[in-house]
Amino acid sequence: MRKGVKGAIVGTVFAGMVGAAGYGAFTMVSALDGDGGSGSAGAEVKKSGPPSADEVENTSAEFFAAWEKGDGTAAAGLTDNQSVAGPVLLAFGQEARITDVTITPRAANGTTVPFSVKATVSFEGESKPLAYDSSLTVVRGETTGKALVDWEPSVVHPDLKDGDTLVTGQSARPPIEAVDRDGNVLTKEKYPSLGPILDELRDKYGEEAGGTPGVELSIRHTTTGAADTPLLTVSEGEPGELPTTLSADVQAAAEQAVEEYDESSVVAVEPSTGEVLAVANNRADGFNAAFLGQVAPGSTMKIISAAMLIDSGLTTANGPAPCPDTALWEGQTFNNLDTLEPNESATLTDTFARSCNTGFIKYTDSIETDSLTREAMEGFGLGQDNWKVGIPSFDGSVPAVEGPDMAANLIGQGQVQMSPLTMASVTATALTGTFRQPVIVPQSLDGRELATAEGLSADTVSQLRSMMNRTAVSGTGAAAMTGLSGSIGAKTGSAEVDGQDVANSWFTGYRDDVAAAAMTEEGGHGGDAAGPIVAAVLRAG
């Protein structure tokens, strides 16, 4: 519960009794007299319980009045976090240059008051109207007992988050007109998932694109360092054209696919080039988890683990990989899904296609501590923090560890961390044998040096493709991949995360020259949520 605003509490002498019928309860606190004795005068009243309807109305009205007048200090004093609210409310009228503010409250829903804001943004003789809706909630201050506005940055603007503030001025970078590989214009209005990505592209390539800056009201992300998010154009700049590797058709399919599952992200790449075809997120926090996520990938990691077992000469696609009920490694017992029948005569393909954990765990004592790490780095280009995609990204982490996590890493748990981008790249490498670092803008745009890796042998690739095809046709990925023609392959995954009741759903697959990977937080088994997303993207590709 948030602390109330600290301030002097004036004792009040009560001549009568407070009626018990009031909405909130009252706590009588006796003031101490000068020598520490209990004084009969100066008793103070501290309310408790939820704010009454009158308190909600009066507190919100006072807050709105102070905000409309541009008195950010007074408005912040009516919140339960004055020190944090103050700079944001002051910036509204100062750095953001917002004036003529009119706030219209609507009917309260309990202690929550929705409202609309109409105002004007002005800068050097140019002005534009601003209008949006938001809401606030009135709470009881813990320290004072006063009714206070529960401070959230979204009170000031629904797109503000912790650490954000509003600014108006000449844009830091000229605007861009991003186009896909076929020259189609990509906008955040048509492709909402691309909003933060287009902002990052503008921040990095706005100058190279050759446009001229305009004046904008923007959200400045002071704590994350992310590119400013434009909210309103006060005066137009001249956008420069920025080529991307994206495909409008695949992007549209990705946007639609993630909308079906909350907290989902997907990436599609072209294996023959490494070019990113689509990136989409459906997350409440707006985070680009598709590129920047750092979470356990579950059994999709078995693509790398299988390649490592083959390259180490420990087994082959048709060689042994028994699948017992359980496997023990350094005091930790590993299990399979309850529905998976043990198979002591299973091949590596059987174990891979059925997503048997124990079949991989049993090989832990036959590998070196860094075997998986070296396979990830040398074969798949992961974990060296050297990808230059065009915007910020995470290129995976497969640390060399000992103990139970050494075994857990083999099945995508332990300390392994991936993103949909890295897993799409893993699938692309498994398909072609050549690691091609993913890019979202052509390398020719800025001549940046791309990451490289040795890649995989033709023999290893042939075996991986065979195992992934088996998974897509008759294994754990078959339900999601049904109806897809051409050359197909897949791998499912579900990753357990501390503090979650349901595992994260992972799925990666390929169809001809498109590879895709998706992750849905708390989506369950790989085929339950992430699988349909990947299949939809592959179908469009």
VMD Tcl script that draws the C-alpha trace (Angstrom):
set ca {
  {0.00 0.00 0.00}
  {1.39 3.43 -0.91}
  {2.42 5.79 1.84}
  {0.38 8.94 2.31}
  {1.96 12.34 1.80}
  {3.77 13.31 4.96}
  {2.88 16.61 6.48}
  {2.07 18.26 9.77}
  {-1.10 16.94 11.35}
  {-3.10 19.58 13.11}
  {-4.82 18.31 16.23}
  {-8.52 19.06 16.45}
  {-10.61 19.30 19.59}
  {-13.89 17.44 19.31}
  {-16.81 18.65 21.37}
  {-19.11 15.84 20.31}
  {-18.94 12.22 19.35}
  {-18.36 11.15 15.74}
  {-21.40 9.25 14.46}
  {-20.79 5.56 13.84}
  {-22.76 5.70 10.58}
  {-19.94 7.42 8.64}
  {-18.51 5.60 5.58}
  {-14.96 5.46 6.94}
  {-13.96 4.51 10.46}
  {-12.20 7.09 12.66}
  {-9.21 6.43 14.88}
  {-8.82 8.78 17.86}
  {-5.17 9.57 18.65}
  {-4.44 11.54 21.82}
  {-1.73 14.18 21.53}
  {0.96 14.07 24.19}
  {1.48 17.17 26.30}
  {4.87 18.77 26.75}
  {6.10 16.56 29.61}
  {5.09 13.35 27.93}
  {1.80 13.00 29.74}
  {-1.44 12.40 27.93}
  {-3.25 15.62 27.12}
  {-7.01 15.89 26.90}
  {-6.91 18.58 24.21}
  {-5.44 18.44 20.69}
  {-6.79 14.97 19.78}
  {-6.34 14.27 16.05}
  {-8.60 12.29 13.77}
  {-7.24 9.81 11.22}
  {-9.67 8.21 8.84}
  {-9.34 4.64 7.65}
  {-11.14 2.44 5.17}
  {-11.90 3.20 1.52}
  {-12.53 6.82 0.53}
  {-16.19 7.83 0.46}
  {-17.92 8.94 -2.72}
  {-17.69 12.56 -1.55}
  {-13.97 12.19 -0.88}
  {-13.42 10.70 -4.33}
  {-15.30 13.55 -5.96}
  {-13.64 16.31 -3.91}
  {-10.08 14.95 -4.15}
  {-10.25 14.38 -7.89}
  {-11.81 17.82 -8.40}
  {-9.00 19.51 -6.43}
  {-6.40 17.54 -8.37}
  {-7.95 18.44 -11.73}
  {-8.23 22.12 -10.76}
  {-4.54 22.33 -9.80}
  {-3.51 20.47 -12.96}
  {-5.62 22.75 -15.19}
  {-3.99 25.83 -13.62}
  {-0.53 24.44 -14.36}
  {0.24 24.16 -10.64}
  {2.12 20.86 -10.77}
  {3.37 21.21 -7.20}
  {-0.13 21.56 -5.78}
  {-1.43 18.71 -7.93}
  {1.44 16.46 -6.81}
  {0.64 17.30 -3.19}
  {-2.76 15.68 -3.67}
  {-1.17 12.34 -4.65}
  {0.29 9.57 -2.50}
  {3.75 9.97 -4.06}
  {4.45 13.69 -4.24}
  {8.19 13.48 -4.91}
  {7.71 11.30 -8.00}
  {4.52 12.92 -9.27}
  {5.87 16.47 -9.01}
  {8.46 16.40 -11.83}
  {6.04 14.69 -14.23}
  {3.21 17.14 -13.55}
  {5.55 20.13 -13.74}
  {6.99 18.89 -17.04}
  {3.46 18.75 -18.46}
  {3.27 22.54 -18.52}
  {6.97 23.35 -18.82}
  {9.06 20.94 -20.92}
  {5.97 19.65 -22.76}
  {4.59 23.19 -23.30}
  {0.99 22.13 -22.85}
  {-1.47 24.94 -22.05}
  {-5.20 25.71 -22.10}
  {-5.90 22.50 -20.25}
  {-9.51 21.45 -19.78}
  {-10.22 18.25 -17.84}
  {-13.70 16.75 -17.93}
  {-14.39 14.00 -15.39}
  {-16.97 11.31 -16.08}
  {-19.02 9.28 -13.62}
  {-16.85 7.55 -11.03}
  {-16.71 3.77 -10.90}
  {-16.19 3.22 -7.20}
  {-12.94 5.03 -6.40}
  {-11.83 5.29 -10.05}
  {-12.59 8.45 -12.01}
  {-12.27 8.37 -15.82}
  {-11.68 11.72 -17.48}
  {-10.84 13.39 -20.77}
  {-8.14 16.00 -21.40}
  {-8.23 18.72 -24.04}
  {-5.30 21.11 -24.35}
  {-2.95 22.91 -26.72}
  {0.70 22.13 -27.44}
  {2.70 25.17 -28.57}
  {6.28 25.68 -29.71}
  {7.84 28.73 -31.36}
  {4.63 30.04 -32.88}
  {3.26 26.65 -33.91}
  {0.43 24.98 -31.99}
  {-1.72 21.88 -32.22}
  {-4.70 20.61 -30.20}
  {-4.18 17.64 -27.92}
  {-6.94 15.32 -26.70}
  {-6.92 11.98 -24.89}
  {-8.65 9.96 -22.17}
  {-7.24 8.63 -18.91}
  {-8.34 7.76 -15.38}
  {-7.25 8.05 -11.77}
  {-8.01 6.20 -8.55}
  {-8.45 7.77 -5.12}
  {-6.99 5.87 -2.15}
  {-6.62 6.37 1.56}
  {-3.19 7.69 2.54}
  {-1.59 5.25 4.96}
  {0.21 7.89 6.99}
  {-2.27 10.73 6.96}
  {-5.58 8.99 6.43}
  {-6.37 11.58 3.77}
  {-8.02 10.78 0.46}
  {-5.28 11.02 -2.17}
  {-4.80 10.33 -5.86}
  {-3.04 6.98 -6.30}
  {-0.04 8.10 -8.33}
  {0.68 6.38 -11.62}
  {2.36 8.11 -14.59}
  {-0.60 6.99 -16.72}
  {-2.76 9.48 -14.83}
  {-1.04 12.25 -16.80}
  {-1.11 10.35 -20.10}
  {-2.16 6.72 -20.66}
  {1.10 5.91 -22.49}
  {3.38 7.11 -19.69}
  {5.20 4.52 -17.59}
  {7.57 4.75 -14.64}
  {10.53 6.95 -15.49}
  {8.79 8.60 -18.46}
  {8.16 12.28 -18.95}
  {6.65 14.51 -21.67}
  {8.71 16.90 -23.79}
  {7.99 19.14 -26.77}
  {10.70 20.40 -29.11}
  {12.57 19.79 -32.30}
  {12.76 16.04 -32.74}
  {16.10 14.46 -31.88}
  {16.10 12.73 -35.26}
  {14.37 13.47 -38.56}
  {11.26 11.38 -39.23}
  {11.58 8.31 -41.42}
  {9.34 6.61 -43.92}
  {10.20 2.96 -43.42}
  {9.50 0.71 -46.39}
  {9.51 -3.05 -46.68}
  {11.57 -5.10 -49.13}
  {9.03 -4.39 -51.88}
  {8.74 -0.65 -51.25}
  {5.50 -0.78 -49.23}
  {5.31 1.91 -46.55}
  {5.29 0.57 -42.97}
  {3.44 2.66 -40.38}
  {2.61 2.06 -36.73}
  {-1.02 2.77 -37.53}
  {-1.21 -0.18 -39.92}
  {1.26 -2.39 -38.05}
  {0.96 -1.50 -34.34}
  {3.70 -3.91 -33.22}
  {6.19 -1.96 -35.28}
  {5.64 1.23 -33.25}
  {8.60 0.83 -30.84}
  {10.71 -0.71 -33.60}
  {10.10 2.19 -35.98}
  {11.02 4.56 -33.14}
  {14.32 2.71 -32.66}
  {15.00 2.72 -36.41}
  {14.34 6.45 -36.55}
  {16.61 7.06 -33.57}
  {19.50 5.20 -35.21}
  {19.00 5.88 -38.91}
  {17.03 9.14 -39.07}
  {20.11 11.11 -40.12}
  {21.22 8.54 -42.71}
  {17.72 8.48 -44.21}
  {18.16 12.14 -45.17}
  {15.04 13.77 -43.71}
  {14.69 17.03 -41.78}
  {13.42 17.19 -38.18}
  {10.06 18.60 -37.16}
  {8.59 19.58 -33.78}
  {6.89 16.90 -31.69}
  {5.33 16.19 -28.34}
  {7.06 12.99 -27.26}
  {7.45 10.60 -24.37}
  {11.04 10.59 -23.13}
  {12.03 7.30 -21.51}
  {14.53 8.60 -18.97}
  {15.27 5.30 -17.24}
  {15.38 2.80 -20.11}
  {17.26 4.87 -22.65}
  {14.81 3.80 -25.37}
  {14.13 6.14 -28.27}
  {11.57 8.91 -27.67}
  {8.00 7.94 -28.53}
  {6.28 10.66 -30.59}
  {2.69 11.46 -29.53}
  {1.81 14.55 -31.56}
  {3.43 16.35 -34.48}
  {3.32 20.10 -33.91}
  {5.10 20.96 -37.15}
  {5.97 18.52 -39.88}
  {9.51 17.53 -40.71}
  {10.52 15.94 -43.98}
  {10.79 12.14 -43.63}
  {13.63 10.28 -45.28}
  {13.01 6.86 -46.81}
  {14.51 3.97 -44.83}
  {14.68 0.53 -46.43}
  {14.05 -2.47 -44.19}
  {14.15 -6.21 -44.75}
  {10.58 -6.68 -43.56}
  {7.77 -8.13 -45.67}
  {4.45 -6.32 -45.32}
  {2.50 -9.52 -45.95}
  {4.40 -11.58 -43.38}
  {4.30 -8.69 -40.92}
  {0.53 -8.44 -41.26}
  {0.19 -12.17 -40.58}
  {2.47 -11.90 -37.54}
  {0.48 -8.97 -36.14}
  {-2.77 -10.89 -36.53}
  {-1.33 -14.10 -35.08}
  {-0.04 -12.60 -31.82}
  {-3.34 -10.79 -31.25}
  {-4.89 -14.19 -30.56}
  {-2.65 -14.79 -27.53}
  {-1.78 -12.25 -24.83}
  {1.87 -11.74 -23.92}
  {3.09 -13.24 -27.18}
  {6.02 -12.43 -29.47}
  {7.12 -13.80 -32.84}
  {9.97 -13.30 -35.32}
  {10.32 -14.60 -38.88}
  {13.59 -14.64 -40.82}
  {14.68 -15.68 -44.30}
  {17.25 -18.47 -43.80}
  {19.00 -17.89 -47.13}
  {19.84 -14.27 -46.19}
  {19.27 -13.78 -42.45}
  {16.87 -10.96 -43.23}
  {14.07 -10.38 -40.71}
  {10.71 -10.71 -42.44}
  {8.46 -9.89 -39.48}
  {8.57 -9.01 -35.80}
  {5.44 -8.68 -33.68}
  {4.59 -8.40 -30.00}
  {1.30 -8.42 -28.12}
  {2.32 -7.38 -24.62}
  {0.73 -5.13 -22.04}
  {4.12 -3.55 -21.23}
  {4.99 -2.69 -24.86}
  {8.37 -4.44 -24.49}
  {10.00 -5.78 -27.65}
  {10.39 -9.27 -26.22}
  {10.69 -10.64 -29.75}
  {14.20 -9.12 -29.98}
  {15.12 -8.38 -26.37}
  {13.53 -11.20 -24.37}
  {15.90 -13.16 -22.14}
  {14.06 -16.26 -20.99}
  {14.48 -20.03 -20.96}
  {13.48 -21.50 -24.35}
  {12.42 -24.94 -23.11}
  {12.75 -27.86 -25.48}
  {13.33 -25.71 -28.57}
  {16.90 -25.71 -27.19}
  {17.11 -29.38 -28.14}
  {17.94 -28.30 -31.70}
  {21.32 -27.07 -30.43}
  {21.67 -29.97 -27.98}
  {21.01 -32.52 -30.72}
  {23.57 -30.83 -32.98}
  {26.09 -30.96 -30.13}
  {25.50 -34.70 -29.56}
  {25.93 -35.38 -33.28}
  {29.00 -33.17 -33.66}
  {30.57 -34.76 -30.55}
  {30.13 -38.23 -32.04}
  {27.97 -39.40 -29.15}
  {24.98 -40.43 -31.28}
  {23.19 -39.77 -34.56}
  {19.64 -39.12 -35.67}
  {19.13 -42.89 -35.98}
  {21.42 -43.69 -33.07}
  {20.47 -44.39 -29.46}
  {18.87 -41.86 -27.14}
  {16.83 -43.95 -24.65}
  {13.86 -42.22 -23.03}
  {13.37 -43.51 -19.45}
  {10.73 -42.23 -17.02}
  {13.28 -40.21 -15.05}
  {16.93 -39.24 -15.18}
  {19.13 -38.24 -12.23}
  {22.03 -35.82 -12.46}
  {23.96 -34.58 -9.42}
  {21.03 -34.95 -7.05}
  {18.31 -33.55 -9.30}
  {15.66 -35.77 -10.84}
  {14.41 -34.82 -14.30}
  {11.04 -35.96 -15.63}
  {9.07 -36.03 -18.84}
  {5.48 -34.98 -19.40}
  {3.10 -37.34 -17.64}
  {1.60 -38.40 -20.97}
  {4.95 -39.48 -22.46}
  {5.52 -43.22 -22.40}
  {9.12 -44.33 -21.71}
  {11.04 -45.93 -24.57}
  {14.38 -47.51 -23.72}
  {15.08 -48.32 -27.38}
  {14.36 -44.80 -28.68}
  {16.58 -43.19 -31.29}
  {17.63 -39.55 -31.11}
  {14.94 -38.77 -33.68}
  {12.31 -40.49 -31.52}
  {13.44 -38.62 -28.43}
  {13.59 -35.30 -30.29}
  {10.22 -35.62 -32.01}
  {8.44 -36.70 -28.81}
  {10.31 -34.02 -26.80}
  {11.67 -36.49 -24.27}
  {13.75 -34.69 -21.63}
  {15.42 -37.70 -20.04}
  {16.89 -38.89 -23.34}
  {19.01 -35.73 -23.45}
  {19.75 -35.60 -19.72}
  {21.25 -39.11 -19.85}
  {24.07 -37.79 -22.06}
  {25.20 -35.15 -19.53}
  {27.97 -37.32 -18.11}
  {29.37 -37.84 -21.64}
  {29.95 -34.17 -22.47}
  {32.30 -31.44 -21.29}
  {31.14 -28.51 -19.19}
  {31.43 -26.17 -22.17}
  {30.28 -28.54 -24.94}
  {26.86 -26.92 -25.32}
  {28.33 -23.43 -25.03}
  {30.83 -24.08 -27.84}
  {28.14 -25.60 -30.07}
  {25.91 -22.55 -29.56}
  {28.73 -20.12 -30.30}
  {30.56 -21.89 -33.11}
  {27.65 -23.58 -34.84}
  {24.84 -21.08 -34.30}
  {26.55 -17.72 -33.66}
  {25.00 -17.28 -30.20}
  {26.12 -15.81 -26.92}
  {28.93 -13.46 -27.93}
  {27.02 -10.17 -27.63}
  {28.09 -9.12 -31.12}
  {24.92 -9.12 -33.24}
  {24.26 -5.87 -35.10}
  {20.68 -6.37 -36.23}
  {19.97 -2.67 -36.78}
  {18.15 -2.03 -33.50}
  {18.88 -3.33 -29.97}
  {18.63 -7.11 -29.66}
  {19.77 -10.00 -27.48}
  {21.84 -12.74 -29.10}
  {21.29 -15.47 -26.53}
  {23.21 -16.88 -23.58}
  {24.36 -20.48 -23.15}
  {26.80 -20.36 -20.23}
  {29.16 -23.19 -19.31}
  {27.96 -24.35 -15.90}
  {28.35 -27.31 -13.59}
  {25.90 -29.09 -11.31}
  {22.23 -29.71 -12.10}
  {22.08 -26.68 -14.43}
  {24.57 -28.36 -16.77}
  {21.93 -31.01 -17.43}
  {19.02 -28.55 -17.36}
  {20.69 -26.42 -20.04}
  {20.35 -29.33 -22.48}
  {16.56 -29.09 -22.34}
  {16.37 -25.29 -22.38}
  {16.04 -24.74 -18.66}
  {18.84 -24.02 -16.21}
  {20.70 -20.86 -17.17}
  {20.03 -20.81 -20.92}
  {18.34 -17.63 -22.16}
  {16.90 -16.95 -25.59}
  {14.47 -14.72 -27.48}
  {12.19 -15.48 -30.42}
  {14.79 -13.76 -32.63}
  {17.58 -16.08 -31.52}
  {15.44 -19.20 -31.86}
  {14.29 -18.19 -35.35}
  {17.98 -17.80 -36.21}
  {18.76 -21.23 -34.70}
  {16.13 -22.81 -36.92}
  {17.45 -20.94 -39.97}
  {20.97 -22.22 -39.25}
  {19.71 -25.78 -38.73}
  {17.98 -25.56 -42.11}
  {20.91 -24.20 -44.14}
  {24.02 -25.03 -42.11}
  {25.20 -21.42 -42.47}
  {24.85 -18.90 -39.66}
  {23.63 -15.63 -41.14}
  {23.26 -12.98 -38.48}
  {19.71 -11.58 -38.57}
  {19.28 -8.02 -39.85}
  {16.27 -5.73 -40.03}
  {17.94 -3.08 -42.20}
  {20.37 -3.91 -45.02}
  {24.04 -4.05 -44.05}
  {24.75 -1.80 -47.01}
  {22.93 1.07 -45.28}
  {25.73 1.67 -42.77}
  {28.40 -0.93 -43.51}
  {28.26 -2.36 -40.00}
  {30.22 -5.56 -39.34}
  {27.95 -8.57 -38.85}
  {28.64 -11.48 -36.52}
  {29.97 -14.70 -38.01}
  {30.27 -18.35 -36.96}
  {31.61 -21.59 -38.38}
  {28.16 -23.06 -38.92}
  {27.23 -26.74 -39.23}
  {28.42 -29.57 -41.43}
  {26.21 -30.84 -44.23}
  {25.83 -34.15 -42.39}
  {24.64 -32.47 -39.18}
  {22.22 -30.30 -41.14}
  {20.76 -33.33 -42.89}
  {20.12 -35.04 -39.56}
  {18.64 -31.95 -37.92}
  {16.29 -31.38 -40.84}
  {15.20 -35.01 -40.68}
  {14.44 -34.75 -36.95}
  {12.62 -31.43 -37.30}
  {10.58 -32.76 -40.21}
  {9.58 -35.79 -38.15}
  {8.48 -33.45 -35.34}
  {6.38 -31.39 -37.74}
  {4.78 -34.38 -39.47}
  {4.13 -36.86 -36.65}
  {5.68 -35.47 -33.47}
  {4.74 -32.81 -30.94}
  {4.59 -30.12 -33.64}
  {2.22 -31.97 -35.96}
  {-1.03 -30.41 -34.76}
  {0.21 -26.86 -35.31}
  {1.90 -27.62 -38.65}
  {-1.05 -29.47 -40.18}
  {-1.89 -28.24 -43.67}
  {1.47 -26.61 -44.38}
  {2.97 -27.77 -47.65}
  {6.55 -27.64 -48.88}
  {9.68 -28.45 -46.90}
  {8.68 -28.17 -43.23}
  {10.21 -28.76 -39.81}
  {9.46 -27.81 -36.21}
  {10.37 -28.07 -32.55}
  {8.10 -27.47 -29.58}
  {9.02 -26.25 -26.13}
  {7.53 -25.39 -22.78}
  {9.69 -23.57 -20.24}
  {8.99 -23.55 -16.54}
  {9.57 -20.19 -14.86}
  {9.79 -19.52 -11.12}
  {6.67 -17.78 -9.85}
  {4.47 -18.90 -12.76}
  {1.78 -21.55 -12.44}
  {1.79 -22.22 -16.19}
  {4.85 -22.77 -18.37}
  {5.84 -20.46 -21.22}
  {4.87 -21.82 -24.62}
  {7.64 -21.98 -27.26}
  {7.58 -23.12 -30.88}
  {9.96 -22.77 -33.78}
  {9.64 -24.06 -37.32}
  {10.46 -23.58 -40.96}
  {8.68 -23.83 -44.29}
  {10.80 -23.54 -47.41}
  {12.80 -20.29 -47.04}
  {11.03 -18.94 -43.95}
  {11.94 -19.73 -40.34}
  {9.95 -18.44 -37.38}
  {9.89 -18.68 -33.60}
  {7.31 -17.57 -31.05}
  {6.95 -17.40 -27.30}
  {3.78 -16.91 -25.23}
  {4.19 -16.23 -21.53}
  {2.18 -18.75 -19.50}
  {0.89 -20.22 -22.76}
  {1.36 -23.85 -21.72}
  {2.69 -26.49 -24.08}
  {4.53 -25.42 -27.21}
  {1.72 -26.40 -29.54}
  {-0.97 -24.69 -27.47}
  {-0.19 -21.03 -28.18}
  {3.21 -20.44 -29.78}
  {2.59 -23.23 -32.32}
  {-0.46 -21.65 -33.99}
  {1.35 -18.30 -34.13}
  {4.37 -19.76 -35.95}
  {2.15 -21.78 -38.29}
  {0.20 -18.65 -39.27}
  {3.40 -16.78 -40.04}
  {4.86 -19.67 -42.06}
  {1.62 -19.95 -44.00}
  {1.87 -16.27 -45.00}
  {5.56 -16.59 -45.85}
}
mol new
graphics top color blue
foreach p $ca { graphics top sphere $p radius 0.5 }
foreach p [lrange $ca 0 end-1] q [lrange $ca 1 end] { graphics top cylinder $p $q radius 0.2 }
display resetview
